[in-house]
Amino acid sequence: MDDKLRILKMVEEGTVTAEQAAELLAALGTELPAERSEPDRSGYDKKLFRVLVESVEGDTVKIQFSVGAVKKILRATGRLPIPEKELRGLDLSDVVDAVAESLDSEIDGEFVNVEGADGSVVQIYVDK
């Protein structure tokens, strides 16, 4: 069993205290993660991430998530919560990178607006 796991198991069993485990992990060159506080949900992460797709056929797709949820989805999957068929013709890796950077910078308003040659429109933005 890995030394780190052994130490954590000892904490679980009550053999060592959390402080002692932290010292042991530090001796191994491993730090315990900083104590996590509840994220501030009153700010940017509570705003709405919106995607609007209007096709030339008259189909409209509206998607809405909290910014915090989209950040988690991006971190976990590297993808946006958008049906990819709706974004045909776009380089999705560029779109994902632009969205991730915009969310990290806490940009409000529209940050992706694509008007296709066929008349379709894709808008991605953040608002209240």
Disulfide bonds with the S-S distance in Angstrom:
none
